[in-house]
Amino acid sequence: VIIENRLKKDNTGNIKIYERFWDADIDRENKDTVHPLLIYADLLENGIDRNIETAEMIYDQFIYRHIRED
């Protein structure tokens, strides 16, 4: 894992590796990029207006269509 992902030692902390929780086979153009839901959450986290605006665009373009009301 270390060699394949070119990880480097960090003297200030540990590296955490998480198992992917989304379906890698979903219809996306570039499967090597981060899932839009993670980008959306990351942009909302810091509360900067410009990031929130970008998060809304990502939500409208990539996330909204997958959310259904039951």
Backbone bond lengths (Angstrom), bond angles and torsions (degrees), N, CA, C in turn:
res aa  C-N    CA-C-N  psi(-1)  N-CA   C-N-CA  omega(-1)  CA-C   N-CA-C  phi
1 V - - - 1.448 - - 1.530 110.32 -
2 I 1.304 116.18 -41.51 1.466 120.48 -178.06 1.522 111.24 -62.93
3 I 1.316 116.55 -47.64 1.475 120.70 -178.60 1.523 110.74 -69.83
4 E 1.322 116.90 -46.62 1.471 121.20 -176.87 1.519 111.85 -59.86
5 N 1.317 117.73 -36.38 1.465 121.83 -177.76 1.523 113.48 -101.39
6 R 1.337 116.08 7.15 1.460 122.91 177.86 1.527 112.76 51.70
7 L 1.335 115.72 44.78 1.458 120.63 179.74 1.524 109.75 -75.17
8 K 1.317 115.37 147.06 1.459 121.17 179.14 1.521 108.97 -122.23
9 K 1.307 116.06 150.73 1.449 122.23 179.49 1.528 109.73 -63.09
10 D 1.324 115.05 137.13 1.457 121.26 176.98 1.518 107.24 -119.58
11 N 1.317 117.02 111.56 1.460 121.42 -177.59 1.525 113.13 -68.79
12 T 1.332 117.53 -14.21 1.465 120.41 -177.40 1.516 113.42 -99.19
13 G 1.322 118.14 -2.17 1.461 117.84 -178.36 1.511 113.31 -177.13
14 N 1.306 114.84 -176.95 1.460 122.44 -179.58 1.520 110.21 -103.26
15 I 1.304 115.10 159.48 1.451 121.56 174.19 1.524 107.46 -98.53
16 K 1.311 116.10 131.38 1.461 120.92 177.36 1.521 108.53 -107.65
17 I 1.306 116.47 133.31 1.462 121.93 178.38 1.524 107.12 -116.42
18 Y 1.315 115.31 123.54 1.457 121.07 -178.51 1.523 109.66 -110.38
19 E 1.299 115.10 149.41 1.466 120.36 175.67 1.527 108.32 -77.24
20 R 1.314 116.45 136.96 1.460 121.30 179.36 1.523 109.11 -60.34
21 F 1.328 117.23 134.42 1.454 121.02 -178.78 1.523 113.00 -106.96
22 W 1.320 117.39 -2.52 1.451 119.92 178.67 1.522 109.77 -108.27
23 D 1.308 115.03 163.07 1.452 121.99 -179.60 1.524 109.35 -78.16
24 A 1.309 116.93 115.96 1.469 121.01 -178.00 1.521 112.02 -69.65
25 D 1.308 117.53 -14.61 1.454 121.19 -177.20 1.525 113.52 -93.32
26 I 1.332 117.58 7.92 1.454 118.44 178.64 1.513 109.38 -64.55
27 D 1.311 116.02 158.41 1.459 121.40 -175.14 1.535 110.24 -76.98
28 R 1.323 115.34 91.98 1.463 121.99 175.83 1.510 107.50 -131.70
29 E 1.304 115.91 148.50 1.463 120.24 -177.96 1.523 112.00 -66.10
30 N 1.304 117.50 -45.32 1.458 120.68 -175.85 1.525 109.41 -121.56
31 K 1.301 116.37 100.81 1.458 121.16 -177.37 1.529 113.01 -74.88
32 D 1.336 117.50 -4.19 1.462 121.23 179.63 1.527 112.46 -89.80
33 T 1.305 117.71 -0.97 1.459 120.64 -179.86 1.527 110.36 -99.79
34 V 1.300 115.83 166.81 1.455 121.98 179.55 1.524 109.80 -69.45
35 H 1.318 116.04 145.44 1.453 121.85 178.54 1.536 109.34 -61.74
36 P 1.343 118.06 140.25 1.465 121.07 -178.60 1.525 113.94 -56.29
37 L 1.317 118.45 -30.54 1.460 121.11 179.37 1.530 111.34 -63.91
38 L 1.318 117.13 -37.58 1.463 120.40 177.59 1.522 111.28 -69.73
39 I 1.319 117.21 -39.17 1.467 120.77 177.46 1.523 109.41 -63.92
40 Y 1.319 116.34 -44.48 1.466 122.76 179.12 1.534 110.36 -56.96
41 A 1.315 117.24 -50.47 1.461 121.87 -178.97 1.527 111.22 -62.87
42 D 1.310 116.93 -41.41 1.461 120.89 -179.23 1.525 110.99 -64.25
43 L 1.328 116.98 -41.14 1.464 120.72 -179.88 1.529 111.42 -67.01
44 L 1.317 117.66 -36.40 1.465 120.48 -179.31 1.528 112.64 -72.97
45 E 1.303 116.47 -26.01 1.463 122.65 -171.47 1.522 113.79 -58.76
46 N 1.316 118.84 -37.49 1.465 118.99 -172.98 1.527 114.58 -92.24
47 G 1.322 118.50 -10.18 1.459 121.62 174.60 1.518 116.51 75.31
48 I 1.321 118.51 9.59 1.469 121.90 178.36 1.535 108.41 -75.32
49 D 1.326 116.42 130.54 1.466 121.73 -174.42 1.525 113.24 -52.69
50 R 1.309 116.64 -45.56 1.468 120.26 -178.23 1.533 111.04 -64.02
51 N 1.336 117.32 -38.96 1.465 120.84 177.80 1.528 111.23 -67.80
52 I 1.335 116.67 -38.31 1.462 120.25 177.82 1.526 110.01 -63.75
53 E 1.317 117.07 -41.03 1.469 121.09 177.38 1.533 110.77 -61.56
54 T 1.324 116.63 -43.34 1.465 120.75 178.13 1.526 110.56 -65.78
55 A 1.330 117.12 -39.61 1.468 121.30 177.65 1.524 110.83 -60.52
56 E 1.317 117.02 -40.41 1.465 121.02 178.09 1.525 110.92 -62.75
57 M 1.315 116.67 -38.43 1.466 120.47 178.16 1.531 110.43 -65.23
58 I 1.313 116.62 -43.01 1.466 121.02 178.71 1.521 110.08 -64.16
59 Y 1.333 116.51 -41.85 1.464 120.66 178.19 1.525 110.14 -59.29
60 D 1.328 116.69 -50.40 1.467 120.98 -178.79 1.521 112.67 -61.64
61 Q 1.312 116.65 -38.69 1.459 121.49 -173.96 1.535 113.70 -83.65
62 F 1.329 118.51 -35.44 1.458 120.16 -170.33 1.527 115.97 -122.75
63 I 1.322 118.36 -23.34 1.465 119.94 -171.26 1.519 113.15 -105.62
64 Y 1.319 117.15 -42.71 1.460 122.13 -172.64 1.526 113.44 -50.63
65 R 1.298 117.39 -43.53 1.468 121.52 -175.61 1.527 113.08 -65.61
66 H 1.334 117.66 -17.75 1.462 121.16 -177.97 1.536 112.10 -94.82
67 I 1.305 117.05 -6.98 1.459 121.01 -178.73 1.516 108.12 -97.74
68 R 1.298 114.64 129.58 1.461 118.49 -179.79 1.525 109.11 -125.32
69 E 1.293 115.29 151.62 1.457 120.24 177.02 1.507 108.57 -100.37
70 D 1.320 115.90 127.57 1.467 121.07 177.80 1.509 110.58 -108.87
